């Protein structure tokens, strides 16, 4: 066991500088991976031209398969992090991610590119899947809000940055290969810095490494049995824990909508009209700037959650203590921000739906901004809630959420163009808004029944 509550080896007791150095490095990995997911979507036309593709679906495969890889990776990486520690999984994964992106840049055909993108998605999933658990390793429950909001900015803002960067890279280089070279260079630099500065945060692994683990704790069981249990834990949680299932479904919905929105931007703000849909005709790589609508909303959401979530948690804990006499924090204290976020998200979609192509371009971007703010609030709350609920096994719970999220997002990426071609901006976006409205009761039900379900 630990040598008291103030044991300096425990990540809870690290200095603020050490904790935030880890947060920054983890957030970098969690940002690079989503950037890589959308940066190539901007180059879909260049890919189609280089590989002589004529249909609408095949150029989208590298993006769709990459997002699918982001969902498959946590099934392996999260359990490994609970056995071998977080640090080694981060370092190996981001190094492999770098090599695979070099391979993507050199791909001779669409088949090679698609396979390498799937594999790079698996390796790149380490940041989005393990990051929230690593935050939980370092910060006590009442301190996690700010750190989680900073970390969550990456997975949400990353796709936006990918779109902005991709537009200018394609326009200046007249091809798609440099999109992958940029990711490879950035991830390679991250590997070098992480080797020297990234610290291990997983408490059971730290105890095991220092030979202070009590008999019967993690690390005593044979490695083969331990791994077989760990590798199936995310799926078991997804199908046996109602809390994990509900949160995974809602997170999948809003994250899938974000990617679908990014596809819509290519249609609404692209230089030419496609599928008979209206376009604002932004030229010279400026299409990617339209991603800043959701991006600015994400910044607003991050600021709100960073400043107010810990205060809300403390206020809720004080109220709980007055009402019940218990000062033990409960995960349900995280839910007020999620309740707010579930209302904000469909409002943004509705504004976008009925302004796209009908008004000045600033109005649909305002709708995207509202959506982005609500999404980040919900994203942070869901991740923090799962960490609070599942504690030591939080990486597996988050992996279950990421798997669900990325499978649905992958499907959205592939069918997005067809959805808007058939339904238009208005009813295509309204369909998504109706799905979000249907999910509004979930956090209220968890607030009431969560303790019983846990």
C-alpha angles and dihedrals in degrees: 000000000000118000093248133308091295097052103147091215092065110093090228088068099046120119117268091247093055092047094048093045087059091045091053094049093046090047090052091056090044089053100044094055096055090043087058090051097062103024090079093047087070088056095053093110092048090050091050090050096047095047096036096241119168106181128079097234106054097061088054093054096087089056095042094047092047090056089047088054089053086059097046097046098068091059087070104023099049095054090044090054090054091053106033100024132258100269100063091046091051094048098045094044097049091045091052089044089057094051093047092052089054086054090050091053090053097043112138097201144012093262094058092043093051094048093047091047090053090051093045089051089056092051094041093054091081095089099045093043104041102030099084090048090051090052088052089051092058106034131056117237095262091050101046102085098079095042093047092050091052091048094044091054088075101057090044100039095037095078089049093051089048090057094047094046094042094056094058096039092054092044094050099039098035091222144063104242095085089059087068095040091057091053092046093051093047094047092046090055089049090054092054094049093044093053089063103033111026113101132200111257107174106110099205090051092048090052092049092048090053092047093241099116116127119237111271094028126115113299096038097086118082110278093238094054091042092052094046090054093044096048092057096041098091092053092044090052092048093054101034104037114070090196093054091045096049094046093045092052095049093044089050091051098051094040091048089050090052091057091043088052090053089054090049090055089061089056100040099042102025122121093250136036115254131194091001092294123139118258132193088215101229108183142198098035093309091120089088091060088072087070087071090078091072089032095059089046089054090053090051091048091049092051092048095049094040092054102035111027096077090045091050090049092050091047092049091048091051090049091048090051091051092048102040106014090237120125094184109118116240125203091236088073085077095060104083092076090048090051089054093045093054089060096044096051098062091043089060092048092050092050090050093046097057099036103045107109092354102076142023111308092249092071098061088044088053088054089050089050092053090048091049093052093049092045095053092048090052093043094053093045094049093050093046092045092052091048090051093046100047103030109177092020094047092115090060092047090050090046089056089052093047093049092053092042096052097044090055092041091051090055091047091052092054099042097036098097091047093049093055093040090060101035103026126222094295105052093027089060092039090056088057091045091053090053090052092047089053089057096052094096093056099084091043090053091048090050089058103034102023096099090052093047092050 
